[in-house]
Amino acid sequence: MDKRRARILIVDDEETLCEALRTYAVLEGYDADTALSAEEALLLDLENYDLLLLDIMMDRMSGTELAARLKSNPRTAHIPIIFLTAKDNEEDMVSGLKIGADDYIVKPYSVKNVMARIEAVLRRAHMHRQATVGVECNRETLACTVDGNLVRLPRKEFEILALMLENPGRIFSREEIMQRIWPDRVVVADRSVDVHITRLRGKIAPYGRNIVSRSGYGYGWQD
């Protein structure tokens, strides 16, 4: 990822540290914001950030609690996290990494070291996205990605897409799709399937063409 386009959020209850890191990040070409608590961070549109720097020891909600929330949310689970903390024992480090953190920096730290770690983590994240080509639906996290980028899908659209991806080459009739996706339906028009497919094709561009149709029958996924 081009660091001059990357957005970073620094979350630390020490305002002086926050501002120092933000200043250096901006000088390095990043777009950086700060939050003085986990609660303040949660008020922001976190999905738009490329990396978060989180202090662990904060009042009320800790950095690890915030990280756990982010990793459990399909919309933010992909965002890299670096912990900044005064806690330096091995157990704390392992615990932080198990949550899903990408790096762990112990205070006191060199700002140059922090900037180097940021660049390294963003580079790895960019390489991962490049390696993740195509459309994927993860039923565990309920996340859909297109070429490694998260795409927001309502539940029914996600389920339709996941069904087709799990059965490439198979054509599902509209009735079969309705039975699988709307099992408890009272009244669902055939047109509902067509509407969902049209929306899906637009959201997963340029792979919308991989959703093929058979006139008068239904839809399927063709690689």
C-alpha positions as CSV (number, residue, x, y, z in Angstrom):
1,M,0.0,0.0,0.0
2,D,1.2,3.5,-0.8
3,K,1.8,4.9,2.7
4,R,0.8,8.4,1.5
5,R,-2.7,7.2,1.1
6,A,-2.9,5.1,4.2
7,R,-5.2,6.3,7.1
8,I,-4.0,5.6,10.6
9,L,-5.9,5.9,13.9
10,I,-3.8,6.4,17.1
11,V,-5.7,5.4,20.3
12,D,-4.0,6.3,23.5
13,D,-5.1,8.1,26.7
14,E,-1.8,10.1,26.8
15,E,-2.6,13.1,24.7
16,T,1.1,14.1,24.4
17,L,2.0,10.7,22.9
18,C,-1.0,10.8,20.6
19,E,0.0,14.1,19.2
20,A,3.7,13.2,18.9
21,L,2.8,10.1,16.9
22,R,0.3,11.9,14.8
23,T,2.8,14.6,13.9
24,Y,5.5,12.1,12.9
25,A,2.9,10.0,10.9
26,V,1.8,13.1,9.0
27,L,5.4,14.0,8.3
28,E,5.9,10.5,6.9
29,G,3.0,11.1,4.5
30,Y,0.2,9.2,6.4
31,D,-3.3,10.6,7.0
32,A,-3.4,10.2,10.8
33,D,-6.1,10.8,13.4
34,T,-6.2,10.4,17.2
35,A,-8.6,9.2,19.9
36,L,-8.0,9.5,23.6
37,S,-10.0,6.5,24.6
38,A,-11.5,3.3,23.1
39,E,-14.9,4.8,23.5
40,E,-13.9,7.8,21.5
41,A,-12.5,5.6,18.8
42,L,-15.7,3.6,18.5
43,L,-17.5,6.9,17.6
44,L,-15.4,7.1,14.5
45,D,-16.0,5.4,11.1
46,L,-13.3,2.7,11.8
47,E,-13.9,0.9,8.6
48,N,-12.1,3.7,6.7
49,Y,-8.8,3.2,8.5
50,D,-5.9,1.2,7.1
51,L,-4.2,0.6,10.5
52,L,-4.8,1.2,14.2
53,L,-2.2,1.9,16.9
54,L,-3.8,0.9,20.2
55,D,-2.6,1.5,23.7
56,I,-3.5,-1.4,26.0
57,M,-3.8,0.3,29.4
58,M,-6.6,2.8,29.1
59,D,-9.5,3.7,31.5
60,R,-12.7,1.8,31.2
61,M,-12.3,-0.1,27.9
62,S,-8.8,-1.4,27.3
63,G,-7.0,-1.6,24.0
64,T,-7.4,-5.4,24.0
65,E,-11.1,-5.1,24.4
66,L,-11.3,-2.7,21.5
67,A,-9.2,-5.0,19.4
68,A,-11.4,-8.0,20.2
69,R,-14.5,-6.0,19.1
70,L,-12.9,-5.0,15.9
71,K,-11.7,-8.5,15.1
72,S,-15.2,-9.9,15.8
73,N,-16.8,-7.5,13.4
74,P,-16.6,-8.6,9.7
75,R,-16.4,-4.9,8.6
76,T,-13.3,-4.2,10.7
77,A,-11.7,-7.6,11.1
78,H,-9.3,-7.0,8.3
79,I,-7.8,-3.8,9.7
80,P,-4.2,-4.4,11.0
81,I,-3.6,-3.5,14.6
82,I,-0.3,-2.6,16.4
83,F,-0.4,-2.5,20.2
84,L,1.6,0.2,22.0
85,T,2.0,-0.7,25.7
86,A,4.1,-0.5,28.8
87,K,3.2,-4.1,29.5
88,D,6.3,-6.1,28.5
89,N,5.8,-9.7,29.8
90,E,5.6,-12.5,27.4
91,E,2.1,-13.6,28.4
92,D,0.7,-10.1,27.6
93,M,2.4,-10.2,24.2
94,V,1.1,-13.6,23.3
95,S,-2.4,-12.6,24.5
96,G,-2.3,-9.5,22.3
97,L,-1.2,-11.4,19.3
98,K,-3.8,-14.1,19.8
99,I,-6.5,-11.5,19.6
100,G,-5.2,-10.7,16.1
101,A,-2.7,-7.9,16.6
102,D,-0.1,-7.7,13.8
103,D,2.7,-6.3,16.0
104,Y,3.4,-5.3,19.6
105,I,5.6,-2.4,20.6
106,V,6.7,-1.8,24.2
107,K,7.0,1.6,25.8
108,P,9.2,3.6,25.9
109,Y,9.7,3.4,22.2
110,S,11.5,5.2,19.4
111,V,9.1,7.0,17.1
112,K,11.3,6.0,14.2
113,N,10.8,2.4,15.2
114,V,7.1,2.8,15.4
115,M,7.0,4.4,11.9
116,A,9.1,1.5,10.5
117,R,6.7,-1.1,12.1
118,I,3.7,0.7,10.6
119,E,5.3,0.6,7.1
120,A,6.1,-3.1,7.5
121,V,2.6,-4.0,8.7
122,L,1.0,-2.0,5.9
123,R,3.3,-3.6,3.4
124,R,2.3,-7.1,4.6
125,A,-1.4,-6.2,4.5
126,H,-1.0,-4.9,0.9
127,M,0.8,-8.1,-0.2
128,H,-2.0,-10.2,1.4
129,R,-4.7,-8.3,-0.5
130,Q,-2.8,-8.7,-3.7
131,A,-2.6,-12.4,-3.1
132,T,-6.3,-12.6,-2.4
133,V,-7.7,-12.3,-5.9
134,G,-11.3,-13.1,-6.6
135,V,-14.5,-13.3,-4.6
136,E,-14.6,-15.0,-1.2
137,C,-17.4,-15.5,1.4
138,N,-16.4,-16.5,4.9
139,R,-19.4,-18.0,6.7
140,E,-17.6,-17.8,10.1
141,T,-17.0,-14.1,9.9
142,L,-19.9,-13.4,7.5
143,A,-17.4,-11.3,5.5
144,C,-17.3,-11.0,1.7
145,T,-14.2,-9.8,0.0
146,V,-13.5,-8.9,-3.6
147,D,-9.8,-9.0,-4.4
148,G,-9.1,-8.8,-0.7
149,N,-11.3,-5.8,-0.1
150,L,-14.2,-6.0,2.2
151,V,-17.6,-5.6,0.5
152,R,-20.7,-4.9,2.6
153,L,-23.6,-7.3,1.8
154,P,-27.0,-7.7,3.4
155,R,-27.6,-11.1,4.8
156,K,-29.7,-12.5,2.0
157,E,-27.3,-11.3,-0.7
158,F,-24.4,-12.8,1.3
159,E,-26.2,-16.2,1.6
160,I,-27.0,-16.3,-2.1
161,L,-23.5,-15.5,-3.1
162,A,-22.0,-18.0,-0.7
163,L,-24.3,-20.7,-1.9
164,M,-23.2,-20.2,-5.5
165,L,-19.5,-19.9,-4.7
166,E,-19.7,-23.2,-2.7
167,N,-21.2,-24.9,-5.8
168,P,-19.3,-23.5,-8.8
169,G,-20.8,-24.6,-12.2
170,R,-24.2,-25.6,-10.7
171,I,-27.3,-23.7,-11.7
172,F,-29.9,-23.2,-8.9
173,S,-33.5,-22.6,-9.9
174,R,-35.2,-19.6,-8.4
175,E,-37.4,-21.9,-6.4
176,E,-34.4,-23.7,-4.9
177,I,-32.7,-20.4,-4.0
178,M,-35.9,-19.3,-2.3
179,Q,-36.2,-22.5,-0.4
180,R,-32.6,-22.3,0.8
181,I,-32.4,-18.6,1.5
182,W,-36.0,-17.9,2.6
183,P,-36.9,-21.2,4.3
184,D,-39.6,-19.6,6.5
185,R,-41.1,-17.4,3.9
186,V,-44.7,-16.6,3.8
187,V,-44.8,-14.8,0.5
188,V,-41.7,-14.2,-1.5
189,A,-42.0,-13.3,-5.2
190,D,-39.8,-14.9,-7.8
191,R,-38.7,-11.4,-8.7
192,S,-36.9,-11.1,-5.3
193,V,-34.2,-13.5,-6.4
194,D,-33.6,-11.5,-9.6
195,V,-33.4,-8.2,-7.7
196,H,-30.8,-9.7,-5.2
197,I,-28.8,-11.0,-8.1
198,T,-28.8,-7.7,-9.9
199,R,-27.6,-5.9,-6.8
200,L,-24.9,-8.6,-6.2
201,R,-23.5,-8.2,-9.7
202,G,-23.0,-4.5,-9.1
203,K,-21.4,-4.9,-5.7
204,I,-18.8,-7.6,-6.7
205,A,-17.6,-5.9,-9.9
206,P,-15.7,-6.9,-12.0
207,Y,-16.8,-10.4,-11.0
208,G,-20.5,-9.8,-11.6
209,R,-20.2,-11.5,-14.9
210,N,-19.3,-14.7,-13.1
211,I,-22.9,-15.0,-11.9
212,V,-24.5,-16.6,-14.9
213,S,-28.2,-17.0,-15.6
214,R,-30.1,-19.7,-17.5
215,S,-33.2,-18.2,-19.0
216,G,-36.4,-19.4,-17.3
217,Y,-34.5,-21.4,-14.7
218,G,-32.1,-19.7,-12.4
219,Y,-28.5,-18.7,-11.5
220,G,-25.1,-20.1,-10.7
221,W,-21.4,-19.2,-10.4
222,Q,-19.0,-19.8,-13.3
223,D,-15.3,-19.3,-12.9
